[in-house]
């Protein structure tokens, strides 16, 4: 894998997509970006991290709390439209950074509509990770030390917000197979073997990409 490539991983909450991405990053000796994108976007734009965190895919991205009035003045926005326009501005900043990073080096990107943002990248491979609900509940309940019922509530909420975020910015349907090169259920093989299978797929797919 000598040429620069990009791997995007979209994932259901609790499916282990983050862990799979980290393992792939280690195995392929590749840069890895998830929350790091928020820090980079903040540093490059000069805007506070809390703005990007508030409009992140896991949050209700229409709501920026008490910040929206302050930043409406900065961006010169009407109060009735500032949430939408500000979120769109933040999305563009983050998207531009994803493109710059993918051009600079081989990278793995978690979420944030990266498959859509990099749709014109000649060597981009897009993966969607899902899992059986019982495994997702178990993973979240253990990770956050919460009850199974609370874990299920959180899973439903986060998936709903990720879906709204993705659908709004891409005009596509989050998790729909035709938006990805590979959709895989991590419950079948587990985290490590799923990562290994995705790596095999990536290596095979790259042999077919035209330079």
N, C-alpha and C positions, 0 to 999 in steps of 0.2 A: 504494500500500500504506500507507494512512494509519492504520489500526487496528493495535494491537499483535498480533503473531503469533509463533508459535514454530515452528522447524524443527528436527527431530531427525534426526540422521544416524547410523545404525548402519552398520558396515562390516567387511568381511573385512580381515584384516591384510595390508597391502601393496597394497590396492586403490586407494589415493589418496583415501580418504574424508576424511581430515583436510585435505588440500590443497584438495579440492573445497569443504569447509566454510569454509575460510579465504577462498577466492576469493568465495564467495557472501556472506560477511560483508562483504567489501570492496565488492562490487558493490551490495549492498542497504543498505550503511551500518548494519549490524546488529551488536549485541553477539555475541561468540563465546566459548563456554565449552567447554573440554576439561580440561586439568590445572588450570586456574584454579579449578575447582570444589573441588579438594582443598585449595587454600590458603584459599578462602572458608570451607569447612566447618571447617577447623582453627581459623580465627580466631573464627568464631561460636560454636563448641562449646567452645573452650578446650582441645581435645585435640590432641595432637601430629600433625603432618603424616604422620609415619611410620606411624601407625595407619591412616589413610585410604589411604596408598600401599600398605600391606601387604594391604588388602582390596580393592584396585582390580580392575577387570574383567580386566586383563591378567595379574594374578598368580593363584596358587592361593589363592582367597579363604578357604579353611578354615584356612590356616596363618598364624599371626602370630608365629612364632618365640618368643624369650624374653619378648616383651611380654605374652603372654596371661596369665601368672600374675600379673604386676603389676596389669593392668587387671581381672582377675577380682576382685581385692580392692576396687578402686574401684567396680565395678558390683555387688559382692556376689553374684557368680555361683559356681555349683558348678564345679569343675574339669572335670567330664565334659561340661558344656554350654557353657562360656564362649566357646569359639571361635565356635559357631553364634550364640549370643545377642549377642555383641559385634559380629560382622559384621552381623547384622540391625539392631543399634542404629546402626551407622555408615551403613548403607544408608538408614535412615530419616532421619538427619540430612541426608545429601546430597540425598535426594529432596525433603525440605522446602525446601531451598535452591533446588533447580531450580524448584519451584513458585513460590517467592517471586520469583525472578529473572524467570520467564516472565510473572508478573503485573505486574511493574514496568516491563518494556520488551520490545520485540521482540528475540528472541534466537535464536541457533543453538546447539544442544547436540550434542556428539559423544559417542555411546555412553552408557554408564551407565544403560541401560534407560529413557532419557528418553521414548521413545515410550509406554511403559507408565505411567511416572510422570505424564505429562501427558495421559493418555487422556481426561480430562474437560475438557481445555482446548478452548474452542469454536473456536479458530483455530490448531490445531496440524497441521502437515503432516509426515508421517513418511517418511523415505527410507532405503532399504538399498542400499549400494554394494558391488558385487562386481566381480571381474575375473578374467581368464584366469590360470591358475597361472603360466605362463611370465613374464607381465608382473609378477606379484606377486613372484616370485623375483628378477627383475632389479632391481626397485625396492628391495627389502630388501637384496640383496647390495651394491648400489651405495651405499645410504644408510649401511650399517653396515660396509662394507668387509670382507665375509665371503664365503666360497665359496657357490656355488649350493646345495650339499648342506646347508650349515649354515643358509642362508636358508630352505630348505624345512622343515627341522626346527623353526626358530623360528616359521614361519608356522603349521605344524600345531599347535604348542604354544599359541600365542596364540589362535588360533581356537577351540581346544578349551576354553581357560579362559573366553573371552568367551561361548561357548555355554553352559557350565555356569553361569556367573554369571547370564546372562539367563534361562535356563530355570528356575533355582531361584527367582529373585525375581519372575518374572512368571507362571509356570505355562504359558508359551507356548513355542514353538520358535523359537530364534534364526535369523533369516534366512528364515523361512517367509513367503511373499508376503502372506498374509492379515493380517499384523501391521503392514503398511506401505501407504502410499498409492502408493508408487513404488519398484520395484526396478530397478536399472540397472547394466549392465556397462560400467565405465569404460574397458575395453580397446578398445571399439568406436570411441569418439570422442576419447579422451584426456581429460586432466584439465580443460582450459579449456572445451572444447566440451560435456563432460558437465555441468560447472557451469552453463553457459549453458542447456542443455536443462532442467536441474532448475529453474533460475530461471523459464524459460518455463512449466513445469508449475505451479510455485508461484503465479505470477500468474494463470494460468487457474483453478487450484483455488480461489484466494481469491475469485474472482468468484462461486463457487457456495456459499460458506459463508454460512449465515444469521446475521444479526446479532441 
